Amino acid sequence: MGKKHKYSKIVKDKKLWLFMGSGLIVSVAYIDPGNWGTNIAGGSSFNYDLLWVIWMASGMAMLFQYLSGKLGVAGYSLPQLVKQKLKYKSLIIAYWLLAEIAILATDLAEFLGIAVALNLLLGIPLLWGAIIGIADVFFILLFTQKRFRILEKVFIGFIGIIGLSFIYEVFISKPDVHLILLHSIKPILTSQNIFIAVGIIGATVMPHALFVHSWLVKNKKKHISFKDRLKILRYHRVDNIISLSIAGVINAAMLIMAAAAFYGVSDVVTLGGAYKTLIPLFGNLAAFVFAIALLVAGISSSITATLAGESIMEGLTGFKIKPWVRRVITRLINMVPLIIAIILGIEPLKMLIYSQAALSFLLPLPLIPLIMFTADKKLMKELTNKRSTTIIAIIFACIILLFNFYLLYHLLV
């Protein structure tokens, strides 16, 4: 009863709602186009069998994002601490370059999502859609120049559009509630579905989200008018649970919709295939809502990737660059593999999976130091992880890394 009463008081605290927002910005990373590809492939190919994987991956992500935000409550960003611990300039530069590669791989998925959505909505060729996609720099320019409260409100709108879109898609597809409940708790893993299961996990816990959450909370903490770190931590915990629970439900809704709409009807293996299959099944409106949600997911998650890049550069090198300039540079770099893929006729969904494989290989960069730092009593003091929290985090990290390296192995052999 005591704990329940404590959290009911926190929820009624006006300062909680002033603090909330960082979790929303991070949660968009969990419903980006990479997640769309794996969730839709999972539902269309294996019905509801992999729903449990989404719930498991969402729970793991929630723990790791909580640990990342906890560093921010303690007054640190993850890149900043990595720089302090590495000390040697050559190691710092090497770490920074690998982290930047992770940002590029992340942004490639967002970039593809925008290009595919524009192709579906307006018939714009992928190459031109990619060029138009560079225009999302103006969102960065408008909403990240010391206007984070505005940005957070915009993200409420983004997540609302994506969430309502999938509520609508699930409603019209009329899923089997009994199977949803059954496969939420019944693990099914076979040699046929393990590749998609790995893809779902690989698309869920992402390096850039772990880097940026600590930076966002650290900056947010500057505007809190009191110094009770344990109370701020409780605010962060509530923000994290609410935001990532919403992202987890949206991910589950993607797979549920795909299972109800596409399983046994058509072998939907692409985002475009899903869009086209929705039209004869549920009408043009269902397909339109799907494509709009994909466009919003691509734009919003690219903003999160930009902020992550800023946090990494600032923390590891001390060098600052305007976010919109960063976005232009990142977009131009990512134009190269995208143009090559379009010329070679490579399916965008395959590129999404390859980008997730690259991220899986780079995941230890933030994951290992994150667990080490949050368990360090000298560093964290009263915010240090409980021993049980650290053990659970290590177990989760091992599971995620095993799954992700399986994905990498499967793609290379």
Secondary structure in CASP SS format (residue, H / E / C, confidence):
PFRMAT SS
TARGET T0000
AUTHOR 0000-0000-0000
METHOD secondary structure of the structure
MODEL  1
M C 1.00
G H 1.00
K H 1.00
K H 1.00
H H 1.00
K H 1.00
Y H 1.00
S H 1.00
K H 1.00
I H 1.00
V H 1.00
K H 1.00
D C 1.00
K H 1.00
K H 1.00
L H 1.00
W H 1.00
L H 1.00
F H 1.00
M C 1.00
G C 1.00
S H 1.00
G H 1.00
L H 1.00
I H 1.00
V H 1.00
S H 1.00
V H 1.00
A H 1.00
Y H 1.00
I H 1.00
D C 1.00
P H 1.00
G H 1.00
N H 1.00
W H 1.00
G H 1.00
T H 1.00
N H 1.00
I H 1.00
A H 1.00
G H 1.00
G H 1.00
S H 1.00
S H 1.00
F H 1.00
N C 1.00
Y C 1.00
D C 1.00
L C 1.00
L H 1.00
W H 1.00
V H 1.00
I H 1.00
W H 1.00
M H 1.00
A H 1.00
S H 1.00
G H 1.00
M H 1.00
A H 1.00
M H 1.00
L H 1.00
F H 1.00
Q H 1.00
Y H 1.00
L H 1.00
S H 1.00
G H 1.00
K H 1.00
L H 1.00
G H 1.00
V H 1.00
A C 1.00
G C 1.00
Y C 1.00
S C 1.00
L H 1.00
P H 1.00
Q H 1.00
L H 1.00
V H 1.00
K H 1.00
Q H 1.00
K H 1.00
L H 1.00
K C 1.00
Y C 1.00
K H 1.00
S H 1.00
L H 1.00
I H 1.00
I H 1.00
A H 1.00
Y H 1.00
W H 1.00
L H 1.00
L H 1.00
A H 1.00
E H 1.00
I H 1.00
A H 1.00
I H 1.00
L H 1.00
A H 1.00
T H 1.00
D H 1.00
L H 1.00
A H 1.00
E H 1.00
F H 1.00
L H 1.00
G H 1.00
I H 1.00
A H 1.00
V H 1.00
A H 1.00
L H 1.00
N H 1.00
L H 1.00
L H 1.00
L H 1.00
G C 1.00
I C 1.00
P C 1.00
L H 1.00
L H 1.00
W H 1.00
G H 1.00
A H 1.00
I H 1.00
I H 1.00
G H 1.00
I H 1.00
A H 1.00
D H 1.00
V H 1.00
F H 1.00
F H 1.00
I H 1.00
L H 1.00
L H 1.00
F H 1.00
T C 1.00
Q C 1.00
K C 1.00
R C 1.00
F H 1.00
R H 1.00
I H 1.00
L H 1.00
E H 1.00
K H 1.00
V H 1.00
F H 1.00
I H 1.00
G H 1.00
F H 1.00
I H 1.00
G H 1.00
I H 1.00
I H 1.00
G H 1.00
L H 1.00
S H 1.00
F H 1.00
I H 1.00
Y H 1.00
E H 1.00
V H 1.00
F H 1.00
I H 1.00
S H 1.00
K C 1.00
P C 1.00
D C 1.00
V H 1.00
H H 1.00
L H 1.00
I H 1.00
L H 1.00
L H 1.00
H H 1.00
S H 1.00
I H 1.00
K C 1.00
P C 1.00
I C 1.00
L C 1.00
T C 1.00
S C 1.00
Q C 1.00
N C 1.00
I H 1.00
F H 1.00
I H 1.00
A H 1.00
V H 1.00
G H 1.00
I H 1.00
I H 1.00
G H 1.00
A C 1.00
T C 1.00
V C 1.00
M C 1.00
P H 1.00
H H 1.00
A H 1.00
L H 1.00
F H 1.00
V H 1.00
H H 1.00
S H 1.00
W H 1.00
L H 1.00
V H 1.00
K H 1.00
N H 1.00
K H 1.00
K H 1.00
K C 1.00
H C 1.00
I C 1.00
S C 1.00
F C 1.00
K C 1.00
D C 1.00
R H 1.00
L H 1.00
K H 1.00
I H 1.00
L H 1.00
R H 1.00
Y H 1.00
H H 1.00
R H 1.00
V H 1.00
D H 1.00
N H 1.00
I H 1.00
I H 1.00
S H 1.00
L H 1.00
S H 1.00
I H 1.00
A H 1.00
G H 1.00
V H 1.00
I H 1.00
N H 1.00
A H 1.00
A H 1.00
M H 1.00
L H 1.00
I H 1.00
M H 1.00
A H 1.00
A H 1.00
A H 1.00
A H 1.00
F H 1.00
Y C 1.00
G C 1.00
V C 1.00
S C 1.00
D C 1.00
V C 1.00
V C 1.00
T C 1.00
L H 1.00
G H 1.00
G H 1.00
A H 1.00
Y H 1.00
K H 1.00
T H 1.00
L H 1.00
I H 1.00
P H 1.00
L H 1.00
F H 1.00
G C 1.00
N H 1.00
L H 1.00
A H 1.00
A H 1.00
F H 1.00
V H 1.00
F H 1.00
A H 1.00
I H 1.00
A H 1.00
L H 1.00
L H 1.00
V H 1.00
A H 1.00
G H 1.00
I H 1.00
S H 1.00
S H 1.00
S H 1.00
I H 1.00
T H 1.00
A H 1.00
T H 1.00
L H 1.00
A H 1.00
G H 1.00
E H 1.00
S H 1.00
I H 1.00
M H 1.00
E H 1.00
G H 1.00
L H 1.00
T H 1.00
G C 1.00
F C 1.00
K C 1.00
I C 1.00
K C 1.00
P H 1.00
W H 1.00
V H 1.00
R H 1.00
R H 1.00
V H 1.00
I H 1.00
T H 1.00
R H 1.00
L H 1.00
I H 1.00
N H 1.00
M H 1.00
V H 1.00
P H 1.00
L H 1.00
I H 1.00
I H 1.00
A H 1.00
I H 1.00
I H 1.00
L H 1.00
G C 1.00
I C 1.00
E C 1.00
P H 1.00
L H 1.00
K H 1.00
M H 1.00
L H 1.00
I H 1.00
Y H 1.00
S H 1.00
Q H 1.00
A H 1.00
A H 1.00
L H 1.00
S H 1.00
F H 1.00
L H 1.00
L C 1.00
P H 1.00
L H 1.00
P H 1.00
L H 1.00
I H 1.00
P H 1.00
L H 1.00
I H 1.00
M H 1.00
F H 1.00
T H 1.00
A C 1.00
D C 1.00
K H 1.00
K H 1.00
L H 1.00
M H 1.00
K H 1.00
E H 1.00
L H 1.00
T C 1.00
N C 1.00
K C 1.00
R H 1.00
S H 1.00
T H 1.00
T H 1.00
I H 1.00
I H 1.00
A H 1.00
I H 1.00
I H 1.00
F H 1.00
A H 1.00
C H 1.00
I H 1.00
I H 1.00
L H 1.00
L H 1.00
F H 1.00
N H 1.00
F H 1.00
Y H 1.00
L H 1.00
L H 1.00
Y H 1.00
H H 1.00
L H 1.00
L H 1.00
V C 1.00
END
